[in-house]
Amino acid sequence: QVQLVESGGGLVQAGGSLRLSCAASGRTLGYFASGWFRQAPGKDRECVAAISGSGGRRYYLDSVKGRFTISTDNAKNTVYLQMNSLKPEDTAVYYCAAVVTYDSGSYYTEFGQYAYWGQGTQVTVSS
């Protein structure tokens, strides 16, 4: 069983930065594709960034391109989301997600494609 533990959320002023971390335990064989989702009050959960199992392909939601960066440290079984130039509209609960796959080149952006989820961490950006 894989468990994901998130950290790094908090309150920041507009224009500031935060780095979210998601540590995985109990990893299985195969590649570990990961993603970061967010959910604001009254809105659907959306994928803001995803990375393939090999780390070679990345996806970003249009509204975060150029501001957010997803990365992994395989030695630490950890995926990160570096968020710069934060805006009030980035305020949401952020969730990391992971799925074991034998396709190292694909990333996943749909909620149902992920098998494992973190507990969520609140990110609040004040104006």
MARZADO-206048 format. One line per 10 residues: number of its first residue (from 1); for each residue x, y, z of C-alpha. Coordinates in nm, 4 decimals, m for minus. Example, Ala and Ser with C-alpha at 12.3 -4.5 7.8 and 13.67 -1.06 7.14 Angstrom:
2
1 = 1.2300 m0.4500 0.7800  1.3670 m0.1060 0.7140
//
This chain:
127
1 = 0.0000 0.0000 0.0000  0.1345 0.3410 m0.0976  0.0904 0.6371 0.1358  0.1430 1.0012 0.0416  0.2193 1.2677 0.3004  0.2090 1.6328 0.1978  0.3680 1.9363 0.3528  0.4475 2.2970 0.2707  0.1137 2.4748 0.2468  0.0349 2.7975 0.4259
11 = m0.0553 3.1629 0.3974  0.1388 3.3858 0.1615  0.0927 3.7288 0.0093  0.0272 3.7706 m0.3602  0.3532 3.7525 m0.5514  0.5093 3.5205 m0.2972  0.6271 3.1610 m0.3255  0.5614 2.8266 m0.1626  0.6992 2.4796 m0.2187  0.4778 2.1793 m0.1604
21 = 0.6296 1.8387 m0.0919  0.4739 1.4948 m0.1150  0.6636 1.1990 0.0278  0.5641 0.8491 m0.0775  0.6093 0.5357 0.1278  0.5471 0.1744 0.0438  0.6424 0.2102 m0.3207  0.5757 m0.0791 m0.5552  0.7490 m0.1927 m0.8717  0.7114 0.0073 m1.1879
31 = 0.7196 0.3790 m1.2514  0.5564 0.6309 m1.0248  0.3653 0.8945 m1.2204  0.2589 1.1887 m1.0048  0.0383 1.4919 m1.0129  m0.0786 1.7900 m0.8111  m0.4447 1.8806 m0.8001  m0.6258 2.1646 m0.6285  m0.9798 2.2279 m0.5200  m1.1206 2.5659 m0.4299
41 = m1.4535 2.6043 m0.2456  m1.7437 2.5371 m0.4786  m1.5212 2.4254 m0.7629  m1.4185 2.0921 m0.9091  m1.0800 1.9425 m0.8372  m0.8399 2.0276 m1.1188  m0.4967 1.9068 m1.2152  m0.2431 2.1881 m1.2014  0.0673 1.9839 m1.2823  0.1659 1.6282 m1.3634
51 = 0.4876 1.4431 m1.4342  0.5533 1.1150 m1.6099  0.7126 0.8176 m1.4411  1.0460 0.8856 m1.6085  1.0271 1.2544 m1.5219  1.0752 1.3427 m1.8853  0.7309 1.4821 m1.9583  0.5382 1.7430 m1.7648  0.1940 1.8971 m1.7859  0.0800 2.2336 m1.6518
61 = m0.2595 2.3947 m1.6342  m0.2548 2.7028 m1.8560  m0.3155 2.9394 m1.5660  m0.0018 2.8201 m1.3811  0.2405 2.7860 m1.6729  0.5588 2.9794 m1.6102  0.4807 3.0091 m1.2378  0.4612 2.6492 m1.1092  0.7192 2.3733 m1.1491  0.6697 2.0056 m1.0722
71 = 0.9735 1.7913 m1.0001  1.0682 1.4635 m0.8379  1.3502 1.3279 m0.6267  1.3424 0.9538 m0.6844  1.6018 0.8871 m0.4166  1.3656 1.0414 m0.1617  1.0437 0.9169 m0.3250  0.9232 1.2748 m0.3147  0.7439 1.4985 m0.5621  0.7517 1.8766 m0.5312
81 = 0.5449 2.1661 m0.6553  0.7309 2.4955 m0.6582  0.4809 2.7792 m0.6799  0.6041 3.1290 m0.7627  0.4251 3.4561 m0.8311  0.1238 3.3298 m0.6428  m0.2134 3.4920 m0.7021  m0.5273 3.5030 m0.4864  m0.6972 3.2737 m0.7392  m0.4412 3.0048 m0.6540
91 = m0.6048 2.9716 m0.3131  m0.7231 2.6131 m0.2693  m0.6560 2.2834 m0.0997  m0.3742 2.1162 m0.2888  m0.3522 1.7382 m0.3194  m0.0745 1.5215 m0.4496  m0.1615 1.2048 m0.6356  0.0295 0.9063 m0.7641  m0.0184 0.5961 m0.9701  0.2106 0.3045 m1.0435
101 = 0.2506 0.2524 m1.4166  0.4684 0.0582 m1.6561  0.4468 0.3425 m1.9097  0.7339 0.5668 m1.8152  0.6480 0.8302 m2.0753  0.2938 0.9233 m1.9829  0.1558 1.1735 m1.7362  m0.2021 1.1742 m1.6131  m0.4367 1.4654 m1.5594  m0.7675 1.3054 m1.4669
111 = m0.8848 1.2393 m1.1124  m0.9792 0.8785 m1.1885  m0.6377 0.7929 m1.3281  m0.4721 0.8145 m0.9881  m0.4763 0.5395 m0.7270  m0.3165 0.7178 m0.4325  m0.3878 1.0583 m0.2782  m0.2380 1.2765 m0.0113  m0.4433 1.4301 0.2661  m0.4394 1.7783 0.1151
121 = m0.2709 2.0975 0.2254  m0.4247 2.4443 0.2348  m0.2680 2.7207 0.0291  m0.4057 3.0691 0.0901  m0.2853 3.3682 m0.1085  m0.3833 3.7077 0.0251  m0.4163 4.0137 m0.1960
//
